[in-house]
């Protein structure tokens, strides 16, 4: 239940931020360097999130293996 709630919150955040990002990219009034900076920020956050999720999955797997051998 807890995981499902977290996944729904993350999905909502991704959808809302994605839509906002899409609208900003289509707005001609925003300078190129701001659009580029926002793109780099979004990519960096996405990579950090992926790295965090992979690390947590590895930790859980390692803990499960340690508990099995005990």
mmCIF file of the C-alpha atoms, coordinates in Angstrom:
data_MODEL
# 
_entry.id   MODEL 
# 
loop_
_atom_site.group_PDB 
_atom_site.id 
_atom_site.type_symbol 
_atom_site.label_atom_id 
_atom_site.label_alt_id 
_atom_site.label_comp_id 
_atom_site.label_asym_id 
_atom_site.label_entity_id 
_atom_site.label_seq_id 
_atom_site.pdbx_PDB_ins_code 
_atom_site.Cartn_x 
_atom_site.Cartn_y 
_atom_site.Cartn_z 
_atom_site.occupancy 
_atom_site.B_iso_or_equiv 
_atom_site.pdbx_formal_charge 
_atom_site.auth_seq_id 
_atom_site.auth_comp_id 
_atom_site.auth_asym_id 
_atom_site.auth_atom_id 
_atom_site.pdbx_PDB_model_num 
ATOM 1  C CA . UNK A 1 1  ? 0.000  0.000   0.000   1.00 0.00 ? 1  UNK A CA 1 
ATOM 2  C CA . UNK A 1 2  ? 2.821  2.377   0.921   1.00 0.00 ? 2  UNK A CA 1 
ATOM 3  C CA . UNK A 1 3  ? 4.716  1.645   -2.303  1.00 0.00 ? 3  UNK A CA 1 
ATOM 4  C CA . UNK A 1 4  ? 1.584  2.153   -4.397  1.00 0.00 ? 4  UNK A CA 1 
ATOM 5  C CA . UNK A 1 5  ? 1.007  5.549   -2.779  1.00 0.00 ? 5  UNK A CA 1 
ATOM 6  C CA . UNK A 1 6  ? 4.579  6.624   -3.412  1.00 0.00 ? 6  UNK A CA 1 
ATOM 7  C CA . UNK A 1 7  ? 4.371  5.464   -7.031  1.00 0.00 ? 7  UNK A CA 1 
ATOM 8  C CA . UNK A 1 8  ? 1.140  7.410   -7.567  1.00 0.00 ? 8  UNK A CA 1 
ATOM 9  C CA . UNK A 1 9  ? 2.667  10.558  -6.081  1.00 0.00 ? 9  UNK A CA 1 
ATOM 10 C CA . UNK A 1 10 ? 5.771  10.183  -8.261  1.00 0.00 ? 10 UNK A CA 1 
ATOM 11 C CA . UNK A 1 11 ? 3.614  9.598   -11.343 1.00 0.00 ? 11 UNK A CA 1 
ATOM 12 C CA . UNK A 1 12 ? 1.581  12.734  -10.619 1.00 0.00 ? 12 UNK A CA 1 
ATOM 13 C CA . UNK A 1 13 ? 4.713  14.808  -10.085 1.00 0.00 ? 13 UNK A CA 1 
ATOM 14 C CA . UNK A 1 14 ? 6.264  13.520  -13.307 1.00 0.00 ? 14 UNK A CA 1 
ATOM 15 C CA . UNK A 1 15 ? 3.097  14.222  -15.299 1.00 0.00 ? 15 UNK A CA 1 
ATOM 16 C CA . UNK A 1 16 ? 2.664  17.748  -13.927 1.00 0.00 ? 16 UNK A CA 1 
ATOM 17 C CA . UNK A 1 17 ? 6.339  18.648  -14.290 1.00 0.00 ? 17 UNK A CA 1 
ATOM 18 C CA . UNK A 1 18 ? 6.444  17.100  -17.743 1.00 0.00 ? 18 UNK A CA 1 
ATOM 19 C CA . UNK A 1 19 ? 3.472  19.154  -18.883 1.00 0.00 ? 19 UNK A CA 1 
ATOM 20 C CA . UNK A 1 20 ? 4.949  22.332  -17.426 1.00 0.00 ? 20 UNK A CA 1 
ATOM 21 C CA . UNK A 1 21 ? 8.294  21.548  -19.044 1.00 0.00 ? 21 UNK A CA 1 
ATOM 22 C CA . UNK A 1 22 ? 6.549  20.934  -22.378 1.00 0.00 ? 22 UNK A CA 1 
ATOM 23 C CA . UNK A 1 23 ? 4.705  24.264  -22.172 1.00 0.00 ? 23 UNK A CA 1 
ATOM 24 C CA . UNK A 1 24 ? 7.901  26.147  -21.280 1.00 0.00 ? 24 UNK A CA 1 
ATOM 25 C CA . UNK A 1 25 ? 9.722  24.608  -24.234 1.00 0.00 ? 25 UNK A CA 1 
ATOM 26 C CA . UNK A 1 26 ? 6.980  25.720  -26.616 1.00 0.00 ? 26 UNK A CA 1 
ATOM 27 C CA . UNK A 1 27 ? 6.872  29.308  -25.330 1.00 0.00 ? 27 UNK A CA 1 
ATOM 28 C CA . UNK A 1 28 ? 8.847  31.547  -27.664 1.00 0.00 ? 28 UNK A CA 1 
ATOM 29 C CA . UNK A 1 29 ? 9.163  34.350  -25.082 1.00 0.00 ? 29 UNK A CA 1 
ATOM 30 C CA . UNK A 1 30 ? 11.552 32.375  -22.887 1.00 0.00 ? 30 UNK A CA 1 
ATOM 31 C CA . UNK A 1 31 ? 15.234 32.798  -23.827 1.00 0.00 ? 31 UNK A CA 1 
ATOM 32 C CA . UNK A 1 32 ? 17.170 29.856  -25.204 1.00 0.00 ? 32 UNK A CA 1 
ATOM 33 C CA . UNK A 1 33 ? 19.620 29.761  -22.283 1.00 0.00 ? 33 UNK A CA 1 
ATOM 34 C CA . UNK A 1 34 ? 16.777 29.388  -19.764 1.00 0.00 ? 34 UNK A CA 1 
ATOM 35 C CA . UNK A 1 35 ? 15.227 26.573  -21.791 1.00 0.00 ? 35 UNK A CA 1 
ATOM 36 C CA . UNK A 1 36 ? 18.639 24.909  -22.029 1.00 0.00 ? 36 UNK A CA 1 
ATOM 37 C CA . UNK A 1 37 ? 19.204 25.282  -18.289 1.00 0.00 ? 37 UNK A CA 1 
ATOM 38 C CA . UNK A 1 38 ? 15.801 23.797  -17.490 1.00 0.00 ? 38 UNK A CA 1 
ATOM 39 C CA . UNK A 1 39 ? 16.496 20.891  -19.828 1.00 0.00 ? 39 UNK A CA 1 
ATOM 40 C CA . UNK A 1 40 ? 19.827 20.178  -18.140 1.00 0.00 ? 40 UNK A CA 1 
ATOM 41 C CA . UNK A 1 41 ? 18.207 20.445  -14.712 1.00 0.00 ? 41 UNK A CA 1 
ATOM 42 C CA . UNK A 1 42 ? 15.448 17.999  -15.671 1.00 0.00 ? 42 UNK A CA 1 
ATOM 43 C CA . UNK A 1 43 ? 17.916 15.500  -17.124 1.00 0.00 ? 43 UNK A CA 1 
ATOM 44 C CA . UNK A 1 44 ? 20.156 15.781  -14.056 1.00 0.00 ? 44 UNK A CA 1 
ATOM 45 C CA . UNK A 1 45 ? 17.251 15.209  -11.686 1.00 0.00 ? 45 UNK A CA 1 
ATOM 46 C CA . UNK A 1 46 ? 16.081 12.243  -13.710 1.00 0.00 ? 46 UNK A CA 1 
ATOM 47 C CA . UNK A 1 47 ? 19.545 10.676  -13.665 1.00 0.00 ? 47 UNK A CA 1 
ATOM 48 C CA . UNK A 1 48 ? 19.844 11.259  -9.903  1.00 0.00 ? 48 UNK A CA 1 
ATOM 49 C CA . UNK A 1 49 ? 16.443 9.639   -9.336  1.00 0.00 ? 49 UNK A CA 1 
ATOM 50 C CA . UNK A 1 50 ? 17.379 6.622   -11.441 1.00 0.00 ? 50 UNK A CA 1 
ATOM 51 C CA . UNK A 1 51 ? 20.690 6.247   -9.584  1.00 0.00 ? 51 UNK A CA 1 
ATOM 52 C CA . UNK A 1 52 ? 18.898 6.460   -6.225  1.00 0.00 ? 52 UNK A CA 1 
ATOM 53 C CA . UNK A 1 53 ? 16.330 3.838   -7.208  1.00 0.00 ? 53 UNK A CA 1 
ATOM 54 C CA . UNK A 1 54 ? 19.035 1.483   -8.479  1.00 0.00 ? 54 UNK A CA 1 
ATOM 55 C CA . UNK A 1 55 ? 21.038 1.925   -5.277  1.00 0.00 ? 55 UNK A CA 1 
ATOM 56 C CA . UNK A 1 56 ? 17.995 1.189   -3.117  1.00 0.00 ? 56 UNK A CA 1 
ATOM 57 C CA . UNK A 1 57 ? 17.193 -1.913  -5.170  1.00 0.00 ? 57 UNK A CA 1 
ATOM 58 C CA . UNK A 1 58 ? 20.784 -3.140  -4.805  1.00 0.00 ? 58 UNK A CA 1 
ATOM 59 C CA . UNK A 1 59 ? 20.686 -2.508  -1.046  1.00 0.00 ? 59 UNK A CA 1 
ATOM 60 C CA . UNK A 1 60 ? 17.452 -4.453  -0.673  1.00 0.00 ? 60 UNK A CA 1 
ATOM 61 C CA . UNK A 1 61 ? 18.866 -7.334  -2.697  1.00 0.00 ? 61 UNK A CA 1 
ATOM 62 C CA . UNK A 1 62 ? 22.062 -7.346  -0.629  1.00 0.00 ? 62 UNK A CA 1 
ATOM 63 C CA . UNK A 1 63 ? 20.102 -7.284  2.642   1.00 0.00 ? 63 UNK A CA 1 
ATOM 64 C CA . UNK A 1 64 ? 17.894 -10.151 1.474   1.00 0.00 ? 64 UNK A CA 1 
ATOM 65 C CA . UNK A 1 65 ? 20.969 -12.220 0.597   1.00 0.00 ? 65 UNK A CA 1 
ATOM 66 C CA . UNK A 1 66 ? 22.557 -11.485 3.988   1.00 0.00 ? 66 UNK A CA 1 
ATOM 67 C CA . UNK A 1 67 ? 19.374 -12.529 5.781   1.00 0.00 ? 67 UNK A CA 1 
ATOM 68 C CA . UNK A 1 68 ? 19.188 -15.760 3.785   1.00 0.00 ? 68 UNK A CA 1 
ATOM 69 C CA . UNK A 1 69 ? 22.741 -16.743 4.728   1.00 0.00 ? 69 UNK A CA 1 
ATOM 70 C CA . UNK A 1 70 ? 22.230 -16.031 8.437   1.00 0.00 ? 70 UNK A CA 1 
# 
